[in-house]
Amino acid sequence: MEKLKAFLARYTENAAEQDKELIHKVNLAWSGYAIQQQYTDDQAVWHQLVEAFPKLNIYTKKQSDFLAKDNDLATKLVIFSENLQKNQV
């Protein structure tokens, strides 16, 4: 659950507050966590998602493009290693 929450925090960092809250609620409901914690009315969340889907679809595309521009982990490790070698005395 902590990994899901960390992903959602990163994924929604550029979202409007209302959209961010909905994305979190939907994912927690989908995982079953929301029901277990009595976090939200599960049925209402799905209705909200359906209503917000066109707007969230646009956000998802933009966020996907934004995140895809970032280096992958392997590339970041290579850069880190190269910087370590450069800074050795």
Chimera marker file (.cmm) of the C-alpha trace (Angstrom):
<marker_set name="trace">
<marker id="1" x="0.000" y="0.000" z="0.000" r="1" g="1" b="0" radius="0.5"/>
<marker id="2" x="2.896" y="2.344" z="0.733" r="1" g="1" b="0" radius="0.5"/>
<marker id="3" x="4.274" y="1.825" z="-2.778" r="1" g="1" b="0" radius="0.5"/>
<marker id="4" x="0.884" y="2.594" z="-4.302" r="1" g="1" b="0" radius="0.5"/>
<marker id="5" x="0.606" y="5.769" z="-2.238" r="1" g="1" b="0" radius="0.5"/>
<marker id="6" x="4.138" y="6.816" z="-3.230" r="1" g="1" b="0" radius="0.5"/>
<marker id="7" x="3.366" y="6.212" z="-6.911" r="1" g="1" b="0" radius="0.5"/>
<marker id="8" x="0.117" y="8.171" z="-6.666" r="1" g="1" b="0" radius="0.5"/>
<marker id="9" x="1.903" y="11.087" z="-5.000" r="1" g="1" b="0" radius="0.5"/>
<marker id="10" x="4.425" y="11.213" z="-7.864" r="1" g="1" b="0" radius="0.5"/>
<marker id="11" x="1.846" y="10.605" z="-10.579" r="1" g="1" b="0" radius="0.5"/>
<marker id="12" x="-0.565" y="13.291" z="-9.364" r="1" g="1" b="0" radius="0.5"/>
<marker id="13" x="1.987" y="15.969" z="-8.488" r="1" g="1" b="0" radius="0.5"/>
<marker id="14" x="0.855" y="18.100" z="-11.454" r="1" g="1" b="0" radius="0.5"/>
<marker id="15" x="-2.885" y="17.424" z="-11.081" r="1" g="1" b="0" radius="0.5"/>
<marker id="16" x="-5.508" y="19.861" z="-9.883" r="1" g="1" b="0" radius="0.5"/>
<marker id="17" x="-6.379" y="19.200" z="-6.235" r="1" g="1" b="0" radius="0.5"/>
<marker id="18" x="-9.842" y="17.825" z="-7.056" r="1" g="1" b="0" radius="0.5"/>
<marker id="19" x="-8.419" y="15.464" z="-9.685" r="1" g="1" b="0" radius="0.5"/>
<marker id="20" x="-5.594" y="14.395" z="-7.364" r="1" g="1" b="0" radius="0.5"/>
<marker id="21" x="-8.088" y="13.473" z="-4.648" r="1" g="1" b="0" radius="0.5"/>
<marker id="22" x="-10.246" y="11.509" z="-7.075" r="1" g="1" b="0" radius="0.5"/>
<marker id="23" x="-7.292" y="9.587" z="-8.517" r="1" g="1" b="0" radius="0.5"/>
<marker id="24" x="-6.203" y="8.633" z="-5.008" r="1" g="1" b="0" radius="0.5"/>
<marker id="25" x="-9.716" y="7.577" z="-4.001" r="1" g="1" b="0" radius="0.5"/>
<marker id="26" x="-10.232" y="5.495" z="-7.140" r="1" g="1" b="0" radius="0.5"/>
<marker id="27" x="-6.944" y="3.653" z="-6.739" r="1" g="1" b="0" radius="0.5"/>
<marker id="28" x="-7.512" y="3.029" z="-3.041" r="1" g="1" b="0" radius="0.5"/>
<marker id="29" x="-11.024" y="1.784" z="-3.777" r="1" g="1" b="0" radius="0.5"/>
<marker id="30" x="-9.721" y="-0.450" z="-6.570" r="1" g="1" b="0" radius="0.5"/>
<marker id="31" x="-7.122" y="-1.967" z="-4.246" r="1" g="1" b="0" radius="0.5"/>
<marker id="32" x="-9.749" y="-2.674" z="-1.583" r="1" g="1" b="0" radius="0.5"/>
<marker id="33" x="-7.941" y="-0.447" z="0.893" r="1" g="1" b="0" radius="0.5"/>
<marker id="34" x="-10.642" y="2.209" z="0.919" r="1" g="1" b="0" radius="0.5"/>
<marker id="35" x="-13.336" y="-0.276" z="1.839" r="1" g="1" b="0" radius="0.5"/>
<marker id="36" x="-11.236" y="-1.844" z="4.599" r="1" g="1" b="0" radius="0.5"/>
<marker id="37" x="-10.476" y="1.553" z="6.103" r="1" g="1" b="0" radius="0.5"/>
<marker id="38" x="-13.985" y="2.904" z="5.500" r="1" g="1" b="0" radius="0.5"/>
<marker id="39" x="-12.142" y="5.636" z="3.619" r="1" g="1" b="0" radius="0.5"/>
<marker id="40" x="-14.835" y="6.474" z="1.134" r="1" g="1" b="0" radius="0.5"/>
<marker id="41" x="-18.156" y="5.456" z="-0.368" r="1" g="1" b="0" radius="0.5"/>
<marker id="42" x="-16.902" y="3.015" z="-2.995" r="1" g="1" b="0" radius="0.5"/>
<marker id="43" x="-19.896" y="3.387" z="-5.307" r="1" g="1" b="0" radius="0.5"/>
<marker id="44" x="-19.744" y="7.189" z="-5.297" r="1" g="1" b="0" radius="0.5"/>
<marker id="45" x="-16.067" y="7.112" z="-6.283" r="1" g="1" b="0" radius="0.5"/>
<marker id="46" x="-16.813" y="5.131" z="-9.435" r="1" g="1" b="0" radius="0.5"/>
<marker id="47" x="-19.583" y="7.569" z="-10.432" r="1" g="1" b="0" radius="0.5"/>
<marker id="48" x="-17.176" y="10.461" z="-9.923" r="1" g="1" b="0" radius="0.5"/>
<marker id="49" x="-14.590" y="8.691" z="-12.063" r="1" g="1" b="0" radius="0.5"/>
<marker id="50" x="-17.042" y="8.209" z="-14.914" r="1" g="1" b="0" radius="0.5"/>
<marker id="51" x="-17.974" y="11.900" z="-14.805" r="1" g="1" b="0" radius="0.5"/>
<marker id="52" x="-14.338" y="13.041" z="-14.675" r="1" g="1" b="0" radius="0.5"/>
<marker id="53" x="-13.025" y="10.530" z="-17.199" r="1" g="1" b="0" radius="0.5"/>
<marker id="54" x="-12.633" y="12.930" z="-20.174" r="1" g="1" b="0" radius="0.5"/>
<marker id="55" x="-10.634" y="15.395" z="-18.066" r="1" g="1" b="0" radius="0.5"/>
<marker id="56" x="-8.573" y="12.657" z="-16.398" r="1" g="1" b="0" radius="0.5"/>
<marker id="57" x="-7.853" y="11.086" z="-19.773" r="1" g="1" b="0" radius="0.5"/>
<marker id="58" x="-6.216" y="14.336" z="-20.904" r="1" g="1" b="0" radius="0.5"/>
<marker id="59" x="-4.234" y="14.557" z="-17.651" r="1" g="1" b="0" radius="0.5"/>
<marker id="60" x="-3.110" y="10.941" z="-17.976" r="1" g="1" b="0" radius="0.5"/>
<marker id="61" x="-1.760" y="11.550" z="-21.481" r="1" g="1" b="0" radius="0.5"/>
<marker id="62" x="0.086" y="14.720" z="-20.418" r="1" g="1" b="0" radius="0.5"/>
<marker id="63" x="1.515" y="13.102" z="-17.289" r="1" g="1" b="0" radius="0.5"/>
<marker id="64" x="2.583" y="10.014" z="-19.219" r="1" g="1" b="0" radius="0.5"/>
<marker id="65" x="4.434" y="12.186" z="-21.741" r="1" g="1" b="0" radius="0.5"/>
<marker id="66" x="6.020" y="14.203" z="-18.898" r="1" g="1" b="0" radius="0.5"/>
<marker id="67" x="7.206" y="11.116" z="-17.008" r="1" g="1" b="0" radius="0.5"/>
<marker id="68" x="8.470" y="9.446" z="-20.190" r="1" g="1" b="0" radius="0.5"/>
<marker id="69" x="10.910" y="12.332" z="-20.704" r="1" g="1" b="0" radius="0.5"/>
<marker id="70" x="12.662" y="11.478" z="-17.437" r="1" g="1" b="0" radius="0.5"/>
<marker id="71" x="15.640" y="9.110" z="-17.593" r="1" g="1" b="0" radius="0.5"/>
<marker id="72" x="15.008" y="5.506" z="-16.651" r="1" g="1" b="0" radius="0.5"/>
<marker id="73" x="16.679" y="3.996" z="-13.589" r="1" g="1" b="0" radius="0.5"/>
<marker id="74" x="19.454" y="2.299" z="-15.571" r="1" g="1" b="0" radius="0.5"/>
<marker id="75" x="20.416" y="5.578" z="-17.253" r="1" g="1" b="0" radius="0.5"/>
<marker id="76" x="20.374" y="7.387" z="-13.916" r="1" g="1" b="0" radius="0.5"/>
<marker id="77" x="22.688" y="4.731" z="-12.438" r="1" g="1" b="0" radius="0.5"/>
<marker id="78" x="25.125" y="5.101" z="-15.350" r="1" g="1" b="0" radius="0.5"/>
<marker id="79" x="25.173" y="8.887" z="-14.908" r="1" g="1" b="0" radius="0.5"/>
<marker id="80" x="25.667" y="8.480" z="-11.159" r="1" g="1" b="0" radius="0.5"/>
<marker id="81" x="28.561" y="6.048" z="-11.717" r="1" g="1" b="0" radius="0.5"/>
<marker id="82" x="30.199" y="8.356" z="-14.258" r="1" g="1" b="0" radius="0.5"/>
<marker id="83" x="29.939" y="11.258" z="-11.827" r="1" g="1" b="0" radius="0.5"/>
<marker id="84" x="31.509" y="9.136" z="-9.084" r="1" g="1" b="0" radius="0.5"/>
<marker id="85" x="34.450" y="8.292" z="-11.353" r="1" g="1" b="0" radius="0.5"/>
<marker id="86" x="34.956" y="11.949" z="-12.292" r="1" g="1" b="0" radius="0.5"/>
<marker id="87" x="34.986" y="13.035" z="-8.657" r="1" g="1" b="0" radius="0.5"/>
<marker id="88" x="37.495" y="10.426" z="-7.420" r="1" g="1" b="0" radius="0.5"/>
<marker id="89" x="40.896" y="11.769" z="-6.442" r="1" g="1" b="0" radius="0.5"/>
<link id1="1" id2="2" r="1" g="1" b="0" radius="0.2"/>
<link id1="2" id2="3" r="1" g="1" b="0" radius="0.2"/>
<link id1="3" id2="4" r="1" g="1" b="0" radius="0.2"/>
<link id1="4" id2="5" r="1" g="1" b="0" radius="0.2"/>
<link id1="5" id2="6" r="1" g="1" b="0" radius="0.2"/>
<link id1="6" id2="7" r="1" g="1" b="0" radius="0.2"/>
<link id1="7" id2="8" r="1" g="1" b="0" radius="0.2"/>
<link id1="8" id2="9" r="1" g="1" b="0" radius="0.2"/>
<link id1="9" id2="10" r="1" g="1" b="0" radius="0.2"/>
<link id1="10" id2="11" r="1" g="1" b="0" radius="0.2"/>
<link id1="11" id2="12" r="1" g="1" b="0" radius="0.2"/>
<link id1="12" id2="13" r="1" g="1" b="0" radius="0.2"/>
<link id1="13" id2="14" r="1" g="1" b="0" radius="0.2"/>
<link id1="14" id2="15" r="1" g="1" b="0" radius="0.2"/>
<link id1="15" id2="16" r="1" g="1" b="0" radius="0.2"/>
<link id1="16" id2="17" r="1" g="1" b="0" radius="0.2"/>
<link id1="17" id2="18" r="1" g="1" b="0" radius="0.2"/>
<link id1="18" id2="19" r="1" g="1" b="0" radius="0.2"/>
<link id1="19" id2="20" r="1" g="1" b="0" radius="0.2"/>
<link id1="20" id2="21" r="1" g="1" b="0" radius="0.2"/>
<link id1="21" id2="22" r="1" g="1" b="0" radius="0.2"/>
<link id1="22" id2="23" r="1" g="1" b="0" radius="0.2"/>
<link id1="23" id2="24" r="1" g="1" b="0" radius="0.2"/>
<link id1="24" id2="25" r="1" g="1" b="0" radius="0.2"/>
<link id1="25" id2="26" r="1" g="1" b="0" radius="0.2"/>
<link id1="26" id2="27" r="1" g="1" b="0" radius="0.2"/>
<link id1="27" id2="28" r="1" g="1" b="0" radius="0.2"/>
<link id1="28" id2="29" r="1" g="1" b="0" radius="0.2"/>
<link id1="29" id2="30" r="1" g="1" b="0" radius="0.2"/>
<link id1="30" id2="31" r="1" g="1" b="0" radius="0.2"/>
<link id1="31" id2="32" r="1" g="1" b="0" radius="0.2"/>
<link id1="32" id2="33" r="1" g="1" b="0" radius="0.2"/>
<link id1="33" id2="34" r="1" g="1" b="0" radius="0.2"/>
<link id1="34" id2="35" r="1" g="1" b="0" radius="0.2"/>
<link id1="35" id2="36" r="1" g="1" b="0" radius="0.2"/>
<link id1="36" id2="37" r="1" g="1" b="0" radius="0.2"/>
<link id1="37" id2="38" r="1" g="1" b="0" radius="0.2"/>
<link id1="38" id2="39" r="1" g="1" b="0" radius="0.2"/>
<link id1="39" id2="40" r="1" g="1" b="0" radius="0.2"/>
<link id1="40" id2="41" r="1" g="1" b="0" radius="0.2"/>
<link id1="41" id2="42" r="1" g="1" b="0" radius="0.2"/>
<link id1="42" id2="43" r="1" g="1" b="0" radius="0.2"/>
<link id1="43" id2="44" r="1" g="1" b="0" radius="0.2"/>
<link id1="44" id2="45" r="1" g="1" b="0" radius="0.2"/>
<link id1="45" id2="46" r="1" g="1" b="0" radius="0.2"/>
<link id1="46" id2="47" r="1" g="1" b="0" radius="0.2"/>
<link id1="47" id2="48" r="1" g="1" b="0" radius="0.2"/>
<link id1="48" id2="49" r="1" g="1" b="0" radius="0.2"/>
<link id1="49" id2="50" r="1" g="1" b="0" radius="0.2"/>
<link id1="50" id2="51" r="1" g="1" b="0" radius="0.2"/>
<link id1="51" id2="52" r="1" g="1" b="0" radius="0.2"/>
<link id1="52" id2="53" r="1" g="1" b="0" radius="0.2"/>
<link id1="53" id2="54" r="1" g="1" b="0" radius="0.2"/>
<link id1="54" id2="55" r="1" g="1" b="0" radius="0.2"/>
<link id1="55" id2="56" r="1" g="1" b="0" radius="0.2"/>
<link id1="56" id2="57" r="1" g="1" b="0" radius="0.2"/>
<link id1="57" id2="58" r="1" g="1" b="0" radius="0.2"/>
<link id1="58" id2="59" r="1" g="1" b="0" radius="0.2"/>
<link id1="59" id2="60" r="1" g="1" b="0" radius="0.2"/>
<link id1="60" id2="61" r="1" g="1" b="0" radius="0.2"/>
<link id1="61" id2="62" r="1" g="1" b="0" radius="0.2"/>
<link id1="62" id2="63" r="1" g="1" b="0" radius="0.2"/>
<link id1="63" id2="64" r="1" g="1" b="0" radius="0.2"/>
<link id1="64" id2="65" r="1" g="1" b="0" radius="0.2"/>
<link id1="65" id2="66" r="1" g="1" b="0" radius="0.2"/>
<link id1="66" id2="67" r="1" g="1" b="0" radius="0.2"/>
<link id1="67" id2="68" r="1" g="1" b="0" radius="0.2"/>
<link id1="68" id2="69" r="1" g="1" b="0" radius="0.2"/>
<link id1="69" id2="70" r="1" g="1" b="0" radius="0.2"/>
<link id1="70" id2="71" r="1" g="1" b="0" radius="0.2"/>
<link id1="71" id2="72" r="1" g="1" b="0" radius="0.2"/>
<link id1="72" id2="73" r="1" g="1" b="0" radius="0.2"/>
<link id1="73" id2="74" r="1" g="1" b="0" radius="0.2"/>
<link id1="74" id2="75" r="1" g="1" b="0" radius="0.2"/>
<link id1="75" id2="76" r="1" g="1" b="0" radius="0.2"/>
<link id1="76" id2="77" r="1" g="1" b="0" radius="0.2"/>
<link id1="77" id2="78" r="1" g="1" b="0" radius="0.2"/>
<link id1="78" id2="79" r="1" g="1" b="0" radius="0.2"/>
<link id1="79" id2="80" r="1" g="1" b="0" radius="0.2"/>
<link id1="80" id2="81" r="1" g="1" b="0" radius="0.2"/>
<link id1="81" id2="82" r="1" g="1" b="0" radius="0.2"/>
<link id1="82" id2="83" r="1" g="1" b="0" radius="0.2"/>
<link id1="83" id2="84" r="1" g="1" b="0" radius="0.2"/>
<link id1="84" id2="85" r="1" g="1" b="0" radius="0.2"/>
<link id1="85" id2="86" r="1" g="1" b="0" radius="0.2"/>
<link id1="86" id2="87" r="1" g="1" b="0" radius="0.2"/>
<link id1="87" id2="88" r="1" g="1" b="0" radius="0.2"/>
<link id1="88" id2="89" r="1" g="1" b="0" radius="0.2"/>
</marker_set>
